[in-house]
Amino acid sequence: MSDAVKEHRAQAASRLRVRVVTISDTRTLETDHSGGLIEALMRAAGHEIAARTIVPDEPEEIRREVNQGVADGVDAVLLTGGTGVSPRDRTPEALAPLFTLPLPGFGELFRWLSHAEIGPACMLSRACGGLVGRTVVLAMPGSRAAVELAMTRIILPELPHLAGQARK
């Protein structure tokens, strides 16, 4: 890692406020293992969970949750679910009009890392990210394995830096 990258990360926010949103027509808080994993990993890293919700695969409800996070001043909204290719998977379409600055590298990196684990099936993922104003919004697939990959390899290492840059 270069000295410039180390310096940027050192200046990053250390404690973030995050909203966790699971997109599912069937999950409850008790059966939402992916949202629970996001919450557990964020807390273990010293971050605060401002809210954790579950909403159906409905674009209006997804946008409402993201907009609520922005209105509440969270640093990031982390979503899980609705990023596949089935007819009910509409998270990317729901988020696209909200993004003031898309972050295509998040989805690209997620799919690249996924390839090592699941091979070419990684192309079915439509993980995506962007900024909504100064709030980071990242959408991951709904599987626990996908969430673990995204959280441990991308989000936990980089979110403090990304959120710090977004707040400038």
Backbone as a chain_set.jsonl record, in Angstrom:
{"seq": "MSDAVKEHRAQAASRLRVRVVTISDTRTLETDHSGGLIEALMRAAGHEIAARTIVPDEPEEIRREVNQGVADGVDAVLLTGGTGVSPRDRTPEALAPLFTLPLPGFGELFRWLSHAEIGPACMLSRACGGLVGRTVVLAMPGSRAAVELAMTRIILPELPHLAGQARK", "coords": {"N": [[0.854, -1.173, 0.0], [0.591, 2.201, -0.852], [2.199, 5.178, 0.467], [0.576, 7.426, 0.25], [-2.004, 6.332, 0.141], [-2.088, 5.126, 2.657], [-1.974, 7.441, 4.241], [-4.396, 8.737, 3.524], [-6.242, 6.844, 4.516], [-5.64, 6.96, 7.225], [-6.671, 9.405, 7.897], [-9.331, 8.984, 7.735], [-12.76, 8.71, 8.832], [-13.318, 7.294, 12.029], [-15.415, 6.093, 13.444], [-18.443, 5.124, 12.269], [-21.863, 5.897, 11.394], [-24.422, 3.806, 10.464], [-27.022, 2.643, 8.33], [-28.789, -0.31, 7.947], [-30.267, -2.206, 5.476], [-32.396, -4.707, 4.499], [-33.519, -6.273, 1.616], [-36.285, -7.946, 0.936], [-38.985, -10.163, 0.336], [-39.735, -12.108, 2.047], [-38.165, -12.491, 4.371], [-37.637, -12.15, 7.935], [-36.647, -10.304, 10.901], [-35.605, -12.32, 12.486], [-34.949, -14.327, 10.657], [-33.248, -13.146, 8.926], [-30.321, -13.512, 8.025], [-28.269, -12.364, 6.541], [-28.542, -9.524, 6.782], [-28.214, -9.471, 9.533], [-25.56, -10.319, 9.724], [-24.208, -8.176, 8.5], [-24.802, -6.169, 10.383], [-23.552, -7.287, 12.701], [-20.825, -7.442, 11.913], [-20.253, -4.747, 11.389], [-20.674, -3.587, 13.933], [-18.715, -4.993, 15.386], [-16.472, -3.862, 14.284], [-16.526, -1.439, 15.462], [-18.424, 0.416, 14.713], [-21.546, 2.253, 14.55], [-24.907, 1.152, 14.478], [-27.46, 2.731, 13.108], [-30.014, 2.127, 12.311], [-31.896, -0.793, 11.464], [-33.577, -2.417, 8.982], [-36.169, -4.212, 7.214], [-37.412, -4.46, 4.003], [-39.87, -4.958, 1.422], [-39.313, -6.166, -1.977], [-39.735, -3.684, -3.505], [-39.418, -0.877, -5.455], [-40.154, 1.785, -4.594], [-40.244, 1.558, -1.807], [-37.658, 0.775, -1.219], [-36.235, 3.052, -2.052], [-37.362, 4.868, -0.238], [-36.288, 3.965, 2.213], [-33.535, 4.401, 1.813], [-33.536, 7.189, 1.406], [-34.464, 7.944, 3.937], [-32.288, 7.229, 5.521], [-30.392, 9.035, 4.502], [-31.645, 11.46, 5.243], [-31.513, 11.15, 7.996], [-28.858, 11.515, 8.399], [-26.909, 9.507, 8.295], [-23.728, 7.898, 7.752], [-23.519, 5.88, 5.904], [-25.588, 3.738, 3.906], [-26.23, 0.452, 3.899], [-27.205, -2.113, 1.87], [-28.786, -5.28, 1.395], [-29.686, -7.776, -0.83], [-31.992, -8.311, -3.58], [-30.445, -7.894, -5.857], [-30.071, -9.632, -7.938], [-31.062, -11.453, -10.899], [-33.703, -12.129, -11.106], [-37.231, -11.526, -11.736], [-38.259, -10.051, -9.523], [-36.046, -8.815, -8.444], [-35.024, -5.761, -7.967], [-33.407, -3.826, -6.913], [-31.025, -2.399, -7.954], [-32.248, -0.835, -9.97], [-33.978, 0.691, -8.437], [-32.198, 2.224, -6.954], [-30.624, 3.636, -8.806], [-31.775, 6.185, -9.797], [-31.388, 7.724, -7.551], [-28.682, 8.038, -7.095], [-26.237, 10.442, -6.883], [-23.667, 10.363, -7.518], [-22.434, 7.764, -9.109], [-20.719, 4.758, -8.117], [-19.132, 2.751, -9.779], [-17.008, 1.015, -9.426], [-17.391, -0.463, -7.072], [-19.31, -2.568, -7.58], [-17.958, -3.772, -9.708], [-15.542, -4.638, -8.488], [-16.605, -6.34, -6.533], [-17.76, -8.377, -8.141], [-15.434, -9.322, -9.4], [-13.947, -10.335, -7.213], [-15.797, -12.247, -6.406], [-15.706, -14.057, -8.479], [-13.562, -15.76, -7.984], [-14.638, -17.396, -6.081], [-17.157, -18.377, -6.971], [-17.03, -18.672, -9.681], [-17.993, -18.141, -13.153], [-20.655, -17.566, -12.596], [-20.718, -15.275, -11.187], [-21.387, -13.157, -12.784], [-24.096, -12.834, -12.647], [-24.636, -11.224, -10.549], [-25.717, -8.037, -9.578], [-24.571, -6.186, -7.921], [-24.147, -2.923, -6.606], [-23.156, 0.529, -6.246], [-22.988, 3.856, -4.871], [-22.98, 7.425, -4.318], [-25.367, 9.234, -2.485], [-26.013, 12.298, -2.389], [-24.052, 13.17, 0.227], [-23.873, 10.705, 1.334], [-22.86, 7.363, 1.539], [-23.92, 4.653, -0.391], [-24.345, 1.279, -0.65], [-25.061, -1.679, -2.314], [-25.511, -5.061, -1.852], [-25.58, -8.563, -2.83], [-28.107, -10.913, -1.626], [-27.28, -13.274, -0.376], [-25.693, -14.915, 2.373], [-22.995, -15.632, 2.109], [-22.156, -13.947, 0.036], [-22.504, -11.447, 1.243], [-20.674, -11.68, 3.342], [-18.264, -11.779, 1.871], [-18.32, -9.25, 0.521], [-18.403, -7.494, 2.72], [-16.07, -8.151, 4.278], [-13.932, -8.024, 2.482], [-14.167, -5.692, 1.009], [-15.953, -3.557, 1.998], [-15.627, -3.154, 4.893], [-12.77, -2.673, 4.999], [-12.595, -0.324, 3.422], [-14.747, 1.5, 3.734], [-14.639, 3.522, 5.871], [-12.724, 5.341, 4.813], [-13.926, 5.974, 2.331], [-16.374, 7.114, 3.194], [-15.36, 9.31, 4.565], [-14.228, 10.761, 2.457], [-16.54, 11.313, 1.008], [-17.831, 13.091, 2.689], [-16.429, 15.433, 2.515]], "CA": [[0.0, 0.0, 0.0], [1.41, 3.395, -0.956], [2.138, 6.109, 1.596], [-0.583, 8.304, 0.057], [-3.198, 5.577, 0.536], [-2.026, 5.009, 4.118], [-2.308, 8.75, 4.807], [-5.836, 8.935, 3.343], [-6.963, 5.969, 5.444], [-5.412, 7.444, 8.587], [-7.522, 10.57, 8.089], [-10.726, 8.564, 7.592], [-13.59, 8.643, 10.042], [-13.082, 6.02, 12.712], [-16.686, 5.502, 13.852], [-19.481, 5.494, 11.313], [-23.279, 5.567, 11.643], [-24.849, 3.062, 9.282], [-28.365, 2.075, 8.25], [-28.753, -1.606, 7.27], [-31.572, -2.47, 4.859], [-32.528, -5.975, 3.796], [-34.58, -6.258, 0.617], [-36.826, -9.308, 0.873], [-40.421, -10.343, 0.508], [-40.005, -13.234, 2.947], [-37.355, -12.544, 5.592], [-37.949, -11.404, 9.154], [-35.4, -10.046, 11.618], [-35.091, -13.594, 12.989], [-34.425, -15.153, 9.563], [-32.403, -12.292, 8.08], [-28.934, -13.788, 8.391], [-27.371, -11.443, 5.843], [-28.601, -8.244, 7.492], [-27.617, -9.693, 10.843], [-24.114, -10.365, 9.556], [-23.754, -6.8, 8.284], [-24.863, -5.498, 11.675], [-22.532, -7.836, 13.602], [-19.492, -7.048, 11.459], [-20.081, -3.303, 11.587], [-20.517, -3.362, 15.373], [-17.408, -5.527, 15.794], [-15.464, -2.908, 13.81], [-16.656, -0.21, 16.24], [-19.363, 1.356, 14.098], [-22.894, 2.316, 15.134], [-26.034, 0.837, 13.607], [-28.507, 3.717, 13.364], [-31.29, 1.429, 12.088], [-31.864, -2.005, 10.642], [-34.943, -2.639, 8.53], [-36.437, -5.133, 6.117], [-38.474, -3.95, 3.135], [-40.114, -5.823, 0.263], [-38.682, -5.822, -3.251], [-40.533, -2.629, -4.148], [-38.528, 0.271, -5.624], [-40.525, 2.949, -3.779], [-39.877, 1.299, -0.416], [-36.191, 0.792, -1.169], [-35.835, 4.469, -2.105], [-37.764, 5.496, 1.02], [-35.313, 3.593, 3.243], [-32.283, 5.118, 1.538], [-33.777, 8.608, 1.681], [-34.545, 8.114, 5.388], [-30.909, 7.215, 6.003], [-29.787, 10.314, 4.132], [-32.27, 12.476, 6.094], [-31.016, 10.937, 9.365], [-27.445, 11.882, 8.449], [-25.979, 8.388, 8.437], [-22.588, 7.923, 6.842], [-23.717, 4.903, 4.839], [-26.719, 2.813, 3.889], [-25.784, -0.827, 3.348], [-28.371, -2.909, 1.501], [-28.559, -6.645, 0.969], [-30.834, -8.381, -1.492], [-32.611, -7.672, -4.735], [-29.453, -7.522, -6.877], [-29.924, -10.706, -8.918], [-31.692, -11.271, -12.206], [-35.1, -12.556, -11.128], [-38.124, -10.386, -11.964], [-38.468, -9.25, -8.314], [-34.789, -8.169, -8.062], [-35.073, -4.423, -8.57], [-32.641, -2.868, -6.106], [-30.239, -1.446, -8.755], [-33.138, 0.125, -10.64], [-34.502, 1.6, -7.414], [-31.139, 3.117, -6.49], [-30.015, 4.422, -9.881], [-32.162, 7.601, -9.858], [-30.962, 8.428, -6.339], [-27.237, 8.267, -7.082], [-25.691, 11.692, -7.397], [-22.361, 9.969, -8.037], [-22.3, 6.302, -9.097], [-19.407, 4.188, -7.809], [-19.15, 1.467, -10.473], [-15.942, 0.147, -8.947], [-17.85, -1.385, -6.032], [-19.876, -3.751, -8.221], [-16.906, -4.421, -10.49], [-14.644, -5.332, -7.564], [-17.346, -7.442, -5.933], [-17.854, -9.472, -9.109], [-14.088, -9.857, -9.605], [-13.644, -11.177, -6.06], [-16.743, -13.364, -6.416], [-15.319, -15.033, -9.495], [-12.674, -16.75, -7.364], [-15.436, -18.302, -5.244], [-18.299, -19.009, -7.635], [-16.807, -18.755, -11.119], [-18.704, -17.208, -14.019], [-21.969, -17.18, -12.065], [-20.602, -13.926, -10.606], [-21.98, -12.158, -13.676], [-25.5, -12.662, -12.31], [-24.749, -10.225, -9.49], [-25.797, -6.636, -9.974], [-24.147, -5.344, -6.805], [-23.903, -1.582, -7.11], [-22.925, 1.515, -5.211], [-22.902, 5.252, -5.262], [-23.255, 8.428, -3.29], [-26.615, 9.983, -2.534], [-25.496, 13.461, -1.683], [-22.79, 12.84, 0.905], [-24.07, 9.412, 1.988], [-22.437, 6.202, 0.761], [-24.967, 3.635, -0.519], [-23.777, 0.088, -1.267], [-26.037, -2.772, -2.379], [-24.896, -6.383, -2.007], [-26.541, -9.654, -2.972], [-28.752, -11.332, -0.39], [-26.732, -14.471, 0.263], [-24.771, -14.664, 3.485], [-21.627, -15.732, 1.597], [-21.876, -12.728, -0.723], [-22.373, -10.365, 2.213], [-19.392, -11.847, 4.029], [-17.228, -11.381, 0.927], [-18.362, -7.802, 0.325], [-18.075, -6.802, 3.967], [-14.701, -8.367, 4.763], [-12.903, -7.731, 1.481], [-14.324, -4.376, 0.383], [-16.616, -2.51, 2.768], [-14.949, -2.847, 6.159], [-11.482, -2.005, 4.815], [-12.596, 0.938, 2.679], [-15.862, 2.407, 4.02], [-14.275, 4.751, 6.583], [-12.073, 6.254, 3.882], [-14.926, 6.415, 1.365], [-17.301, 8.023, 3.876], [-14.628, 10.549, 4.825], [-14.126, 11.5, 1.186], [-17.884, 11.772, 0.638], [-18.226, 14.177, 3.583], [-15.623, 16.646, 2.285]], "C": [[0.902, 1.239, 0.0], [1.244, 4.287, 0.273], [0.929, 7.035, 1.485], [-1.867, 7.608, 0.486], [-3.229, 5.431, 2.055], [-2.432, 6.318, 4.792], [-3.806, 9.037, 4.701], [-6.625, 8.104, 4.347], [-6.805, 6.429, 6.882], [-6.31, 8.63, 8.914], [-9.011, 10.221, 8.048], [-11.446, 8.568, 8.932], [-13.405, 7.287, 10.708], [-14.386, 5.331, 13.118], [-17.782, 6.029, 12.938], [-20.86, 5.137, 11.838], [-23.837, 5.001, 10.351], [-26.292, 2.606, 9.432], [-28.247, 0.79, 7.436], [-30.165, -1.908, 6.769], [-31.508, -3.801, 4.123], [-33.725, -5.878, 2.867], [-35.071, -7.698, 0.475], [-38.33, -9.294, 1.069], [-40.737, -11.366, 1.592], [-39.247, -13.198, 4.282], [-37.942, -11.706, 6.715], [-36.625, -11.112, 9.842], [-34.778, -11.342, 12.128], [-34.461, -14.441, 11.885], [-33.501, -14.383, 8.621], [-30.937, -12.446, 8.482], [-27.958, -12.828, 7.721], [-27.362, -10.065, 6.505], [-27.981, -8.343, 8.873], [-26.1, -9.727, 10.782], [-23.545, -8.973, 9.326], [-23.709, -6.068, 9.62], [-23.742, -5.979, 12.591], [-21.124, -7.395, 13.205], [-19.244, -5.559, 11.657], [-19.882, -2.978, 13.069], [-19.148, -3.833, 15.861], [-16.273, -4.6, 15.368], [-15.578, -1.555, 14.515], [-17.608, 0.817, 15.671], [-20.739, 1.231, 14.74], [-23.942, 1.96, 14.086], [-27.172, 1.79, 13.989], [-29.887, 3.092, 13.231], [-31.015, 0.178, 11.274], [-33.301, -2.339, 10.281], [-34.98, -3.71, 7.442], [-37.589, -4.555, 5.32], [-38.666, -4.908, 1.971], [-39.394, -5.309, -0.98], [-39.563, -4.852, -4.035], [-39.675, -1.373, -4.242], [-38.864, 1.473, -4.745], [-40.093, 2.761, -2.321], [-38.361, 1.287, -0.234], [-35.7, 2.237, -1.156], [-36.196, 5.196, -0.816], [-36.754, 5.21, 2.124], [-33.99, 4.327, 3.053], [-32.448, 6.596, 1.86], [-33.894, 8.88, 3.181], [-33.149, 8.113, 6.003], [-30.195, 8.516, 5.706], [-30.327, 11.42, 5.043], [-31.777, 12.378, 7.538], [-29.541, 11.256, 9.504], [-26.491, 10.723, 8.662], [-24.835, 8.542, 7.445], [-22.801, 6.986, 5.663], [-25.018, 4.154, 5.031], [-26.205, 1.562, 3.184], [-27.003, -1.693, 3.116], [-27.936, -4.309, 1.102], [-29.835, -7.188, 0.355], [-31.314, -7.591, -2.695], [-31.656, -7.296, -5.847], [-29.238, -8.598, -7.934], [-30.647, -10.395, -10.213], [-33.14, -11.763, -12.251], [-36.001, -11.333, -11.293], [-38.336, -9.503, -10.731], [-37.203, -8.514, -7.866], [-34.686, -6.814, -8.745], [-34.285, -3.382, -7.793], [-31.799, -1.921, -6.965], [-31.101, -0.402, -9.461], [-33.727, 1.132, -9.657], [-33.46, 2.639, -7.015], [-30.634, 4.071, -7.563], [-30.465, 5.887, -9.911], [-31.737, 8.406, -8.641], [-29.49, 8.818, -6.376], [-26.885, 9.619, -7.685], [-24.295, 11.46, -7.957], [-22.266, 8.447, -7.977], [-20.862, 5.905, -8.768], [-19.336, 2.804, -8.464], [-18.079, 0.5, -9.989], [-16.382, -0.82, -7.868], [-18.386, -2.672, -6.648], [-18.831, -4.514, -9.019], [-15.977, -5.227, -9.585], [-15.347, -6.516, -6.909], [-17.411, -8.636, -6.891], [-16.486, -10.11, -9.355], [-13.706, -10.782, -8.449], [-14.547, -12.405, -6.018], [-16.327, -14.45, -7.391], [-14.436, -16.123, -8.899], [-13.466, -17.784, -6.562], [-16.514, -19.052, -6.015], [-18.16, -19.104, -9.149], [-17.669, -17.787, -11.908], [-20.106, -16.843, -13.556], [-21.922, -15.793, -11.427], [-21.251, -12.875, -11.488], [-23.466, -11.943, -13.406], [-25.712, -11.622, -11.212], [-24.791, -8.829, -10.084], [-25.527, -5.734, -8.773], [-23.791, -3.974, -7.355], [-23.685, -0.626, -5.945], [-22.877, 2.912, -5.777], [-23.068, 6.15, -4.058], [-24.634, 9.001, -3.557], [-26.319, 11.218, -1.704], [-24.144, 13.099, -1.096], [-22.873, 11.51, 1.652], [-23.66, 8.291, 1.042], [-23.571, 5.178, 0.776], [-24.372, 2.461, -1.295], [-24.791, -1.048, -1.179], [-25.329, -4.076, -2.731], [-25.973, -7.409, -2.305], [-27.071, -10.089, -1.604], [-28.154, -12.544, 0.286], [-25.721, -14.095, 1.341], [-23.32, -14.699, 3.009], [-21.236, -14.472, 0.823], [-21.677, -11.538, 0.208], [-21.031, -10.464, 2.934], [-18.231, -11.408, 3.139], [-17.178, -9.859, 0.788], [-17.918, -7.052, 1.578], [-16.601, -6.932, 4.329], [-13.638, -7.925, 3.767], [-12.991, -6.329, 0.898], [-14.791, -3.327, 1.394], [-15.888, -2.18, 4.062], [-13.585, -2.192, 5.951], [-11.573, -0.594, 4.235], [-13.678, 1.933, 3.064], [-15.461, 3.64, 4.834], [-13.609, 5.79, 5.677], [-13.08, 6.839, 2.893], [-15.894, 7.414, 1.996], [-16.62, 9.357, 4.175], [-14.509, 11.403, 3.585], [-15.478, 12.075, 0.79], [-18.313, 12.977, 1.463], [-17.454, 15.476, 3.358], [-16.414, 17.708, 1.556]], "O": [[1.864, 1.311, 0.765], [0.273, 4.164, 1.019], [0.322, 7.392, 2.496], [-2.724, 8.221, 1.123], [-4.282, 5.594, 2.671], [-3.147, 6.309, 5.794], [-4.421, 9.517, 5.654], [-7.569, 8.601, 4.961], [-7.736, 6.304, 7.678], [-6.67, 8.84, 10.073], [-9.855, 11.08, 8.302], [-10.842, 8.448, 9.998], [-13.343, 6.258, 10.036], [-14.45, 4.102, 13.132], [-18.012, 7.236, 12.853], [-21.018, 4.201, 12.623], [-23.745, 5.617, 9.289], [-26.729, 2.231, 10.52], [-27.667, 0.798, 6.351], [-31.13, -1.873, 7.533], [-30.676, -3.997, 3.237], [-34.808, -5.456, 3.272], [-34.358, -8.559, -0.041], [-38.869, -8.519, 1.859], [-41.888, -11.481, 2.013], [-39.68, -13.842, 5.237], [-38.634, -10.711, 6.494], [-35.585, -11.616, 9.417], [-33.554, -11.454, 12.195], [-33.53, -15.199, 12.153], [-33.029, -14.932, 7.626], [-30.387, -11.606, 9.195], [-26.914, -12.516, 8.295], [-26.296, -9.504, 6.76], [-27.307, -7.421, 9.332], [-25.427, -9.223, 11.681], [-22.51, -8.625, 9.895], [-22.713, -5.427, 9.955], [-23.05, -5.161, 13.196], [-20.323, -7.018, 14.061], [-18.149, -5.156, 12.049], [-19.013, -2.177, 13.417], [-18.499, -3.152, 16.656], [-15.229, -4.557, 16.018], [-14.824, -0.63, 14.211], [-17.604, 1.971, 16.1], [-21.051, 0.232, 15.388], [-23.87, 2.415, 12.945], [-27.767, 1.666, 15.06], [-30.819, 3.469, 13.941], [-30.051, 0.097, 10.511], [-34.145, -2.521, 11.159], [-33.962, -4.057, 6.842], [-38.624, -4.198, 5.883], [-37.727, -5.598, 1.574], [-38.929, -4.17, -1.023], [-40.069, -5.185, -5.107], [-39.242, -0.851, -3.214], [-37.962, 2.114, -4.206], [-39.63, 3.706, -1.682], [-37.848, 1.738, 0.791], [-34.849, 2.602, -0.344], [-35.436, 6.043, -0.346], [-36.4, 6.108, 2.888], [-33.398, 4.814, 4.016], [-31.591, 7.189, 2.516], [-33.468, 9.936, 3.649], [-32.862, 8.905, 6.9], [-29.476, 9.045, 6.554], [-29.554, 12.228, 5.559], [-31.64, 13.392, 8.223], [-29.018, 11.268, 10.619], [-25.381, 10.92, 9.156], [-24.96, 9.228, 6.431], [-22.329, 7.251, 4.557], [-25.49, 3.959, 6.151], [-25.8, 1.609, 2.022], [-27.753, -1.98, 4.049], [-26.856, -4.503, 0.542], [-30.918, -7.08, 0.931], [-31.082, -6.388, -2.817], [-31.994, -6.473, -6.698], [-28.318, -8.489, -8.744], [-30.825, -9.234, -10.581], [-33.74, -11.809, -13.325], [-35.57, -10.213, -11.016], [-38.572, -8.305, -10.884], [-37.283, -7.662, -6.982], [-34.321, -6.711, -9.916], [-34.476, -2.183, -7.994], [-31.849, -0.715, -6.727], [-30.731, 0.77, -9.54], [-33.948, 2.291, -10.007], [-33.795, 3.797, -6.767], [-30.254, 5.2, -7.255], [-29.615, 6.769, -10.04], [-31.726, 9.637, -8.685], [-29.091, 9.808, -5.763], [-27.194, 9.901, -8.843], [-23.797, 12.247, -8.762], [-22.04, 7.891, -6.903], [-19.915, 6.619, -9.096], [-19.465, 1.791, -7.776], [-18.233, -0.714, -10.132], [-15.807, -1.901, -7.749], [-17.954, -3.761, -6.27], [-18.81, -5.745, -9.014], [-15.661, -6.378, -9.889], [-14.749, -7.58, -6.749], [-17.148, -9.771, -6.493], [-16.398, -11.329, -9.505], [-13.201, -11.882, -8.673], [-14.104, -13.488, -5.635], [-16.57, -15.632, -7.151], [-14.554, -17.289, -9.275], [-13.014, -18.915, -6.386], [-16.764, -20.228, -5.749], [-19.076, -19.569, -9.827], [-18.04, -16.729, -11.4], [-20.693, -15.895, -14.078], [-22.965, -15.201, -11.154], [-21.631, -11.81, -11.001], [-24.041, -10.966, -13.887], [-26.84, -11.189, -10.974], [-24.01, -8.485, -10.971], [-26.143, -4.68, -8.611], [-23.206, -3.862, -8.432], [-23.997, -0.946, -4.798], [-22.746, 3.122, -6.983], [-23.269, 5.692, -2.934], [-25.019, 9.225, -4.705], [-26.37, 11.186, -0.474], [-23.208, 12.764, -1.822], [-22.035, 11.224, 2.507], [-24.066, 8.272, -0.12], [-24.12, 4.872, 1.835], [-23.95, 2.612, -2.441], [-25.316, -1.341, -0.105], [-24.65, -4.185, -3.751], [-27.154, -7.158, -2.062], [-26.551, -9.685, -0.564], [-28.494, -12.822, 1.435], [-25.001, -13.102, 1.234], [-22.503, -13.891, 3.451], [-20.11, -13.989, 0.947], [-20.788, -10.715, -0.011], [-20.337, -9.463, 3.114], [-17.313, -10.735, 3.608], [-16.114, -9.254, 0.924], [-17.152, -6.092, 1.5], [-15.951, -5.938, 4.652], [-12.556, -7.497, 4.167], [-12.011, -5.821, 0.353], [-14.108, -2.328, 1.62], [-15.563, -1.017, 4.297], [-13.262, -1.237, 6.658], [-10.721, 0.246, 4.524], [-13.546, 3.116, 2.75], [-15.916, 4.736, 4.505], [-13.905, 6.981, 5.772], [-13.09, 8.045, 2.646], [-16.199, 8.445, 1.397], [-17.239, 10.414, 4.05], [-14.669, 12.622, 3.643], [-15.555, 13.198, 0.292], [-19.086, 13.805, 0.982], [-17.788, 16.505, 3.945], [-15.89, 18.788, 1.282]]}, "num_chains": 1, "name": "protein.A"}
